Amino acid sequence: MAETARAMPHTLRAVDRDSEVLAALTVLSGFNADLTHECTRAINRLRSPQLQIFPALERGFPGTVLTRSLVLELFIKYSGPTGLRTAGRSNVLPWARNHSR
């Protein structure tokens, strides 16, 4: 918003507290918060069984890295964490480098 205010001040307008626009923005903000919470819940539901079965994944793929599309493609290609271990670092890293952005 600050960049918009600086670069295009003519596009901004004042909104009163009793305005319908403010009420609509409040509703949209609530939807955004709900979607954010649902995304977080879905990611946690995906991660939980993976980490219960293979706790070492947390060390290999810390934080949100475990839910990135490249990591999920690795799991599909190598049939899960056991397949990754069997394939070894020398096979997995070149594949990951060739398929990463």
N, C-alpha and C positions, 0 to 999 in steps of 0.2 A: 504494500500500500504506500509505503514511503517513497518508493521509486516512481510509482504512478503519480503521486502528488507532486513530486519534483519535475518529472518529465512531461506530464499531461495534466496540469491543474484544472484545465477547462472540463475534464471528464468527471470531476468529483463534484458532489453537491451535499449540502447540509441536510441532515435528517433529524426531524423533531422526535422527542421521546414518545409522543402519541401517534406517530406516523404508522400507516399500514406497511410501508416499506421496511421499517424497523422490525415490525412483527414478523414479516415474511423472512427477513434475514435471520431473526432469532430461530425460526422454525428450521431454516436451512442449516444453520449452525448445529442445531440439535441432531438433524439427520446425519451430518458429517461426523459428529461425536459417536453416534450409534454405529455407523459403518466402521469407524476406527476400532471401536470395541469389538465388533463382530470379527473383523480381520485378525485382531490380536488373539481372540478366542480360537479361531480356526487354525492359526499358526501353532498355537500352543497345543491344540488337540492333535495336530500332525506330529509335532516334535515329541510329545510325551511318550507314545509307544516306541518310537525309534530310540529314544534315550534310555527307556527301561530295558529294552532288549540288548542294546549296544551302548553302554555308558561311555565308552571311549570316544564315541562320536562327538561328544561335547568338547573334548580336547582337540580333536581333528578339525572340527567345524564349529568354532566358537560363535556364540550369539546368534544373530539372524542369518548367518552364512548357510546354516543347515537347510533353510527354506528357499534358497535361491534356485532358479531354474537350472543352472549348470550343475549344481550338486544333485538335484533330483534326477537329471539326465544321467549323471554318473551312476547313481543307484540303479537306474533302469538298465543301463548298458552292462554293468558288471554284476547285476542281480543282487544288489544290496551290499551291506558292509562286509560280509564274508567274502563276496566276490572281489571287492576292492582290495582286501587284504591278500587274497590269492593272486590277483593280477600284479600286485606290487607297485611301488612308486614309479619304477622305470617305465611301466606301461601306461599308468594312469595319468601322470603329469603331461606327457606329450599329447594325449587325447584331449585333456582339459585345456591346454594351451591352444590347440587348433580349433576348439569349439567355444572359447570364451570371446567376449567382445573386446 
